[in-house]
Amino acid sequence: MDKRQLRDSFLGSLQKMYDMELVAPLMEFCQGEMRVLLYLDVHKKETVYPSTLSDSLFVTRQRITTILSALRKKGYVIMETAQEDRRRMQVRLSLAGGRYVTEKGRFVEQYFDMLLDAIGEKNMLEFQRLVQLTAEKMEGISK
């Protein structure tokens, strides 16, 4: 198989997975509001500013502002004026936001349990190895 055929086959497989009803909720973890909530959950002991989110998640500041506004309306984040610099806003996860992240995390655990049951441990380990290898190689390219 030549490089073009391999690329086209791989992209077709990715598109097929992406279009599956089961995968759609999982994709939510990789983008938008959920991605911000997950970041805040992982970094809950740190001071987080909107600029931190923008820089860390590679999302424009305008998009972060839009996401934070929506999350605030839902009661998932709290924004407060920073004590050390009253011109800046700090962002943190609310209790409701933490519960929401936990609930969504349970779904992902169930999804991966189903995936493991479907493809088996050996294939799951190989899949994980390939994803890790891809992440490492792509990180080297982007720098």
C-alpha positions in Angstrom: 0.0 0.0 0.0 1.5 3.4 -1.0 1.6 6.4 1.3 -1.5 8.0 -0.2 -3.6 4.9 0.0 -2.5 4.3 3.6 -3.3 8.0 4.5 -6.7 7.8 2.8 -7.5 4.5 4.5 -6.5 5.8 7.9 -8.5 9.0 7.5 -11.5 7.0 6.4 -11.2 4.8 9.6 -11.0 7.9 11.8 -14.0 9.5 10.1 -16.0 6.3 10.6 -15.2 6.3 14.3 -15.9 10.0 14.6 -19.3 9.5 13.0 -20.4 6.8 15.4 -23.1 7.7 17.9 -21.2 6.1 20.8 -18.1 8.3 20.1 -19.8 11.6 19.9 -20.1 12.1 23.7 -16.5 11.0 24.1 -15.3 13.7 21.7 -16.8 16.2 24.0 -13.8 15.6 26.3 -11.4 16.9 23.7 -13.1 20.2 23.0 -15.0 23.2 24.2 -16.5 23.5 27.7 -15.6 20.0 28.9 -12.0 20.5 28.0 -11.9 23.6 30.1 -13.7 21.9 33.0 -11.2 19.0 32.9 -8.3 21.4 33.0 -9.8 23.2 36.0 -10.4 19.9 37.7 -6.8 18.7 37.2 -5.4 22.1 38.2 -7.8 22.8 41.1 -4.9 23.5 43.5 -3.4 26.1 41.2 -4.4 29.7 40.4 -5.9 29.7 36.9 -6.6 32.8 34.8 -8.4 32.9 31.5 -5.0 33.5 29.9 -3.7 30.3 31.5 -6.5 28.4 29.9 -6.0 30.0 26.5 -2.2 29.3 26.5 -2.5 25.8 27.9 -5.3 24.6 25.7 -4.2 26.4 22.6 -7.6 28.2 22.3 -8.0 31.9 21.5 -8.7 34.2 24.4 -12.0 35.2 22.8 -13.1 31.5 22.7 -12.1 31.0 26.3 -14.1 34.1 27.3 -17.2 32.6 25.5 -16.7 29.2 27.1 -16.2 30.7 30.6 -19.3 32.8 30.2 -21.4 29.7 29.3 -19.9 27.7 32.1 -20.6 30.5 34.6 -24.2 30.6 33.6 -24.5 26.9 34.1 -22.9 27.3 37.6 -19.9 25.1 36.8 -17.2 27.8 37.3 -16.6 30.6 39.7 -14.7 33.7 38.6 -13.3 36.1 41.2 -11.1 39.1 41.1 -7.5 38.1 41.9 -6.3 39.4 45.2 -2.7 40.2 44.0 -3.9 42.0 40.9 -7.4 43.4 40.9 -7.4 43.7 37.1 -7.3 40.0 36.6 -9.9 37.3 37.1 -9.2 33.9 38.6 -11.2 30.9 37.5 -12.1 27.8 39.5 -14.4 24.9 39.3 -17.6 25.1 41.4 -19.0 22.2 43.4 -21.6 21.7 40.6 -18.8 21.8 38.0 -16.8 19.2 40.0 -19.9 16.9 40.2 -20.5 17.3 36.4 -16.8 16.3 35.7 -17.2 13.3 37.9 -20.4 12.3 36.2 -18.9 12.6 32.7 -15.8 10.7 33.9 -18.0 7.8 34.8 -19.3 7.7 31.3 -15.8 7.6 29.9 -14.9 4.7 32.2 -17.9 2.8 31.0 -17.0 3.6 27.4 -13.5 2.3 27.8 -14.7 -0.8 29.5 -17.0 -1.5 26.5 -14.1 -0.8 24.2 -11.8 -3.2 26.1 -14.5 -5.9 26.1 -14.9 -5.4 22.3 -11.2 -5.5 21.3 -9.6 -7.4 24.1 -6.7 -6.6 26.4 -3.9 -7.4 23.9 -5.4 -5.1 21.3 -6.1 -2.4 23.8 -2.5 -2.4 25.0 -1.3 -2.2 21.4 -3.8 0.6 20.7 -2.6 2.5 23.8 1.1 2.0 22.7 0.4 3.4 19.3 -1.5 6.4 20.6 1.4 7.1 23.0 3.9 6.8 20.2 1.8 9.1 18.0 1.6 11.7 20.8 5.3 11.6 21.3 6.2 11.8 17.6 3.7 14.6 17.0 4.9 16.6 20.0 8.4 16.4 18.5 7.1 17.7 15.1 5.1 20.7 16.7 8.2 22.1 18.5 
